[in-house]
Amino acid sequence: MVNASWSDRYRLMVLMRRFEEACLTGVASKAVHGELHTAIGQEAIAVALSEHIRADDSLTSTHRSHLHAIAKGIPLRPLLAEIFEKKTGMCGGFGGHMHLFDRERRFSTTGIVGASLPVALGHAYASKLRGSDAVAFAVVGDGSVNSGGFHETMNMASVLGLGLVVIIENNEWAISVPFSAASATATLAERAVAYAVPGERVDGLDVQATSDAIGRAVAHARTDGPAIVEAMCYRFRGHYEGDLDLYRDQGEKSLRTETKDPLVLARAFLSDGILDPVLLDELEQSASAEIDELLASVLLDEQPDPASARDHVFTSGLAPFEGIPS
Ligand SMILES: Cc1ncc(C[n+]2csc(CCOP(=O)(O)OP(=O)(O)O)c2C)c(N)n1
């Protein structure tokens, strides 16, 4: 896969940030319910991922999935509309921000930590049975890798030589538990040795380095078997919107968010002789305008009819809540 141009990459990074910020407005206005998890600060990984994922590849994600959906090519309008619980959403407003599914584009999420890995394994196995080189991507957090599902998935994928790419977004925190207190190994990439597969740790704030690492993993997965990429990043906000986040050292958090913002780093890098700062301003403005317009339009959409609440819950032909008066 060819890398996108720097202007496209930068615009996409900004677009992703603005998209997540649009979601935040839904919490403040009470249009979005439940625990909203944003990936602010993790944009470079999603941009890098978007450069290697094909339409026939699958992607399974987690509770922090919006940017992975964008990377997979889910159109922004039905994605934002789903997060805002609208009838026009990709799941008709039934899923909300944590349950995003697009069967045609082979994209799914789960709020159960670690549970997306065996689903990705199934996609990878199906791909092998079909004789296809389509790859299954599982993007997970560092909190998922101590689950049995991670071990079983990696072991089986290696034994069967399946095309699985596990991208671990190591943002150093699993709710209030620091990575250093939860992992027996200093890195997660080194666990690849246990499964006899390639494993690589990369700076997930660096689009180029991350794209290169994912590219190597994908090339391996299309022909030889699974690979792991551990992309280092930092969770910029509380675990969810509303989390007071008092368990983290506030001084360190401020320092990290101020000095390790992937957008700020990308802008500084690009301004140094690669792209004209005026163009960077224009890209920022156009991404912001696109999201502002999108949000304004989505807010006008209807919510699903409450009478449809039981739709899609039962297989057709079976009476819903049989015996229970409606
Ligand atoms: C099986 C299971 N256990 C616990 C939880 C509660 N929970 C939700 S998110 C989370 C932490 C996830 O951390 P990580 O995988 O690092 O992802 P991040 O939130 O940092 O992106 C936990 C423990 C859950 N959803 N599922």
The ligand as an ORCA input file, in Angstrom:
! r2SCAN-3c Opt
* xyz 1 1
  C     -14.118     -8.447     30.210
  C     -14.207     -7.022     30.697
  N     -13.662     -6.690     31.894
  C     -13.723     -5.421     32.326
  C     -14.351     -4.457     31.579
  C     -14.398     -3.019     32.066
  N     -13.481     -2.211     31.258
  C     -13.934     -1.446     30.257
  S     -12.691     -0.676     29.450
  C     -11.534     -1.347     30.467
  C     -10.070     -1.013     30.324
  C      -9.607     -1.177     28.947
  O      -8.290     -0.739     28.867
  P      -7.487     -0.856     27.527
  O      -7.731     -2.194     26.912
  O      -6.096     -0.499     27.810
  O      -8.175      0.202     26.560
  P      -8.268      1.791     26.713
  O      -9.530      2.066     27.470
  O      -7.060      2.262     27.416
  O      -8.349      2.250     25.306
  C     -12.114     -2.187     31.398
  C     -11.368     -2.933     32.421
  C     -14.920     -4.846     30.367
  N     -15.532     -3.963     29.570
  N     -14.820     -6.115     29.914
*
